[in-house]
Structure formats: C-alpha cells, structure tokens
Amino acid sequence: MEFFVSLDNAPPLAAPLRFFLTGPLFLGLAGLLLAWTGGEAFASRWLPETLALVHLFTIGFMLQIMMGALIQVLPVVAGVGLRRPMLVARLVHPLLTLGALLLAAGFLGASPLFLRLAVLLLALGVGGFLLGAAAAIAGLASTSPTIRGLKLSLLGLTVTVGLGAALALGLSYGWNLPYPELANLHAAWGLGAWSGVLLAAMAYVVVPMFQLTPGYPARPSWWYPPLLTALLLLWSAAVAAGWPLPIRLAQGGLAAAGAAFAIVTLRLQWRRRRARADATSRYWQAGLLTALAALAMLAAESAWPAIGGHRAWTPLFAVLLISGAFACFIIGMLCKIVPFLAWMHLQRDMRPGMPMPNMNRLLPDRAAQRQLWSHLAALALLAAAAFLPAWLARPAGLMLALAGGWLWWNLFGAARRYRLQAAEMAAHPAASGG
C-alpha cells in the first residue's frame, strides 16, 4: 500500500500546509485560555470556559490538521482527489478557522449570535469539504483497510458535525434537548467514529512507512473501522430508545477495541527495524500509553457508572484522551509528514546536476525531540491539574501554549527551509541548462 509515495496525483503543498500551520496556533490559544481562566476550566464540563477550551482543541487544532491530511491523503492513497484541491483549501480553511474562533467566543460570551454564525461557517466549511470528498470517493471500491477507514471516517465526521450543530443551535435558541446525552454522543462520534477511525486508517500506512515496523495484521485491520462505527450506531440507537444498558455495552466495546488497536501498535513498534527511536516514535509511544489509560477509565466507568462522579474523573479522562493520545498521534505524524512532503516536492522539481535535497535538514529530529518534551510536560501538568486545579491549571496552560508555539515554530521553519531550498534549486545553473 502506498502513501505519499507518488506526487502524480498529489495536491500542491500549499493546500495541506495552511491547515498544518494553523492547528498549532489553536493549541497555543487553548493554552493561553486555560492560563487565563485557571482552575475553573476543570470544575465542570458545562462551564463556558471549558466548552471553549475543548472546542479550540478539537476543532481548531485536531480538525484543522486532520482536514489538511485528508486533502493530501485522498489522491495518493485512494487514487482519487478533490477536483480543485487548492480552491477547496482556500475556501475551507478560513471558514474552519473563523468558525472555531466564533464558537469559542460564543461560549465565553454566551452570545447566541456568535454561536449561530459559528454553526453556519463550520457547516459550510466542513459540509463543502464532505461534498467534495464524497464526490471523489463515490463508487470507489474499498480495496484496502485504509480506503474503508477513510470512507467511514467521513461518515463519522458528518454525524459529529450534525450533532454539534444541533447542540450549539439548541443553546442559542433555547431548545429543550437532552443535552447531556447528546453531548456524550457528540463526543463519542467525534473521538471514535471520526478521529479514531481516521487515525487507524492513517496508521495502517504511516506507522510501517515512517517508523519502519511490520505491517498491521490484515483481518483485524479490515474490521476495526466498521466495528467502531457499529458500536457508535448502537450507542446512538440506545440513546434514542432511552436504554442505558446498551450504552454501557457500547462504551465497553469501544474501550476494548481501542485498547486492542493500541496494544497491536505498541507491539509493532517494539519490532521496528530502526534501533533509535525518533520524535515520531516517541510521540506515538506516549500517545498509545495515554490512550490505554483513558480507555481503561472508559471501561471502568461502563462497568461501574458511579465512578464517573468523582470530581477529577471527567477532566482527567479528557486530558488523557485528547491532550494525550490524539494530540501525540497528530503531532508525531506532523513531524514526519511535513518534512517528507516538502522533500518529495523538492525531488519532483530537481534537474540533472542538482544536489539531492536532505529531508532531515527540513525539520531536524533534535528540534522535534525538544518540542516533544515541552508537550509531555504540559500533559503531565494537565493531568495533575485535574486533581489540583487551583494550583496547576495556569502553569499547565502556559506550558501548553509553549508547546503549541514551539510546534508552530518547527513546522514554520520546515516550510521556510523548503521555500529557500526551492528558490536555490530554481536559481541553480542546471535549471537553465548550464
């Protein structure tokens, strides 16, 4: 299976790069918001500060980068791409960015107008992307677990956005909705059927390719994405019918499936051909370990629901799963994908007699390793702040802002070095036949 190997069908680098460079800024903004609000953000999941913080992270950071990755992935993995990827990127990116900012502002200011505008912009941005992606993959056979996972992840994103829009509009118009049940379902679809399935579809290729591991087992890889989707459908049906037991069964099933995927990936990493672990491998190891911890909490709560009533339970779970697992997976892939894409584009533009571009110089592993430690420090402080919010929430926010800013600086540096090297290649005598 190929991934980013041929640029024949790949979009211009500027299409995904704008998403990759924007995401870390939202990570830094989330850290600054936490440093400003302090321990209140850990007091309740329903506080405006908490809602704003979570959506800056999930929409501003996670969705931005995952959307950019899909623009790059679809043509080179599935063999089909968006019809005009640069136009799609130029339209979707500002809608997504402004929509995330307005949503956070709407929560913080209790502004119905901002919430409605945010829903409109996010629906236009994500909906436009989904229509383009659906048109591209319509009729495409699921010839690999990755293609099947990509299709199901788009379904997960559709349901996630629909539930989120209903919740935001319900708050702005004062609708009488079962908010706790719908919010849990919204989070489950977003983190399970959208983020979790897309992560697995990407991991089937990027883990063996970039971390030099053996491939994933074939049969489980085929069934993992539809299993997660089926469990989320069971959860949704149980919410609609008002049946609590199937909800707990679905939660336990999601925890078991996610833990199995994490354990398989850890075993593959132990068998990797590269002796020295780079920043990407260490990011994934940290993400897998925190994912296992979060999934153990989910399994425990599905068996004993009363345990979730502990004050620190929900914030700790969110920190481990979002700031820990998903953030580590995403940043780890960015540290490889951005310099690799730049290197491939430079290779494409080479002329006879030009020196071979060096991928390791575009984003040195030492810089990525240093940024890794800042993120792990932020993660440790965030986890501890779940128990001591008054003391540690602000230091955790400042460290998260530092980690996000550092990530942006590393990625911006890689983009700047790419442009400088591309300019040097354009001016090279070989380019003009010298």
C-alpha positions, 0 to 999 in steps of 0.5 A: 500500500502506498502513501505519499509515495507518488506526487502524480496525483498529489495536491500542491503543498500549499493546500495541506500546509495552511491547515498544518500551520494553523492547528498549532496556533489553536493549541497555543490559544487553548493554552493561553485560555486555560492560563487565563481562566485557571482552575475553573476550566476543570470544575465542570464540563458545562462551564463556558470556559471549558466548552471553549477550551475543548472546542479550540482543541478539537476543532481548531487544532485536531480538525484543522490538521486532520482536514489538511491530511485528508486533502493530501491523503485522498489522491495518493492513497485512494487514487482519487482527489478533490477536483480543485484541491487548492480552491477547496483549501482556500475556501475551507480553511478560513471558514474552519478557522473563523468558525472555531474562533466564533464558537469559542467566543460564543461560549465565553460570551454566551452570545447566541449570535456568535454561536449561530454564525459559528454553526453556519461557517463550520457547516459550510466549511466542513459540509463543502469539504464532505461534498467534495470528498464524497464526490471523489470517493463515490463508487470507489471500491474499498480495496484496502483497510485504509480506503474503508477507514477513510470512507467511514471516517467521513461518515463519522465526521458528518454525524459529529458535525450534525450533532454539534450543530444541533447542540450549539443551535439548541443553546442559542435558541433555547431548545429543550434537548437532552443535552447531556446525552447528546453531548456524550454522543457528540463526543463519542462520534467525534473521538471514535467514529471520526478521529479514531477511525481516521487515525487507524486508517492513517496508521495502517500506512504511516506507522510501517512507512515512517517508523519502519515496523511490520505491517498491521495484521490484515483481518483485524485491520479490515474490521476495526473501522466498521466495528467502531462505527457499529458500536457508535450506531448502537450507542446512538440507537440506545440513546434514542430508545432511552436504554442505558444498558446498551450504552454501557455495552457500547462504551465497553466495546469501544474501550476494548477495541481501542485498547486492542488497536493500541496494544497491536501498535505498541507491539509493532513498534517494539519490532521496528527495524530502526534501533533509535527511536525518533520524535515520531516514535516517541510521540506515538509511544506516549500517545498509545500509553495515554490512550490505554489509560483513558480507555481503561477509565472508559471501561471502568466507568461502563462497568461501574457508572458511579465512578464517573462522579468523582470530581477529577474523573471527567477532566482527567479522562479528557486530558488523557484522551485528547491532550494525550493520545490524539494530540501525540498521534497528530503531532508525531505524524506532523513531524514526519509528514511535513518534512517528507512532503516538502522533500518529495516536492523538492525531488519532483522539481530537481534537474540533472546536476542538482544536489539531492535535497536532505529531508532531515535538514527540513525539520531536524529530529533534535528540534522535534525531540525538544518540542516533544518534551515541552508537550509531555510536560504540559500533559503531565501538568494537565493531568495533575491539574485535574486533581489540583486545579487551583494550583496547576491549571495556569502553569499547565496552560502556559506550558501548553501554549509553549508547546503549541508555539514551539510546534508552530515554530518547527513546522514554520521553519520546515516550510521556510527551509523548503521555500529557500531550498526551492528558490536555490534549486530554481536559481541553480545553473542546471535549471537553465541548462548550464 
